[in-house]
Amino acid sequence: MSTKQGDSGSDRQQRIEAYLTSRIPGADGLHMINIERPTVGWSHEIWLFDAVWSESGREVGRPFCVRLDPGNTLLRHMSSLETQFRVLKCLENTAVPAPEAYWYESDLAIIGKPFIVMDRVPGACPNPWGSDGRRYYQEASGRGVLPGSFTQALADLHNLDWRAAGLDFLGVPGPGKDFALGEVAKWKELMSLAGVVHEPILEDLICWLEENAPTTDRLSLIHGAYRTGNLLIHDDRVSAVLDWETQCIGDPMYDVAYMLSDLNREGTDLLSNLVPRDEFFRQYERETGLEIDEEKCRYYNMLYCMRSVAFWVSASGLYADGSSGDLRLARTAWSIPVVLDRAARELGY
């Protein structure tokens, strides 16, 4: 994980320390150590650290993660830290591996930005797009433990009684084609906000998606981007599912299609650079009682093409309009014609 070390004298660090002191009764002399600032994420500013303090004469330490919204993030029109906090609170005491969320604050006077304070879960998040990350996942696949844990975590997510967990606040699609059409409308809105210009292949794709929307027979909690790179790995097992920004209640095949997409792997037949396809099918179907519908997955992969265009246009636009100086966002523009070419071939051009 690429990081930059925090400045022990920074104003933000002092504000975080003051906030935690106010939240933890009896925490005397609280200070942050082992500070890391991961640079792999694109959506939020992240601080990882250990907080140490004296309590009733003994030294106490606890690992924390603070996630801040800088206000110009990707998906900023579609996901808020408050929603992500509520989702994480709902997932407490469930089978879904997720960080425990402690507090959410929207008051900018505290540290200058809205933020969540969470548990720092043990584990690493190897980058699946780099050679080192791909090598890590290939070797983990050979050991045989992580692929099963990866698939099990997705099954646990889809098996969750989301109503009992209180997740219906995310919005519950109506019967029939409501979920699929709602997702098309959601990403059309993002493209409109991002200023997408008229593009014939994209217009054709959207028409195809609206005309061929499948019905949804079972609703589950959907992560929306379930893949390596959005999970923490510890001792060859998934220790936490991260990046709850595209979650919704919908068709479980939406997540499965994301797993099956070759856009989420490189130079390998392993799903998400990790899981043999046959093993994934067997375990997922056994654990969920669902049969993977490959025709639906084809539809949702076409929807992912549309979604990717919306995502990358929004990302590159942040750099183009000066909202962000992150060159990684500028480079995403090259992905748009790649995805449109994929869609065109699927549409029979």
Number of C-alpha atoms within 10 A of each C-alpha: 13 11 14 12 12 18 11 13 8 9 11 15 18 14 15 18 18 16 14 17 18 11 12 12 9 13 19 16 13 21 21 22 15 11 20 19 18 15 13 15 12 12 19 21 17 20 22 24 20 16 20 19 19 15 16 9 8 7 13 14 15 12 17 21 22 21 20 21 19 14 13 14 18 20 16 17 12 13 15 15 21 16 17 19 22 16 22 21 19 18 22 15 11 13 14 21 22 25 21 20 23 15 15 20 17 15 11 10 10 15 19 14 16 20 25 20 20 20 16 19 19 13 16 16 18 22 18 22 14 11 10 12 18 22 15 16 23 16 13 18 19 13 11 14 14 22 26 20 16 24 21 20 22 24 23 18 23 27 19 16 15 17 14 9 15 14 20 14 12 14 10 16 19 12 12 13 16 16 22 24 18 16 16 19 14 13 21 17 15 21 20 12 12 19 13 16 10 8 10 10 16 20 12 13 21 20 12 15 19 16 10 14 20 20 15 19 11 13 21 21 23 22 23 21 20 26 24 26 22 18 22 22 22 15 11 19 18 25 22 23 23 19 19 22 20 14 18 23 23 27 23 25 27 24 23 27 25 22 27 22 17 17 15 19 20 16 8 13 14 22 23 27 27 28 25 18 14 11 13 22 16 13 16 23 14 12 15 15 11 16 12 16 11 13 12 20 22 18 20 26 24 24 24 23 23 24 21 17 24 23 22 23 24 26 26 22 21 20 17 13 9 9 12 17 12 14 10 13 20 18 13 17 18 12 14 17 12 12 20 20 16 13 22 15 9 12 13 6 8
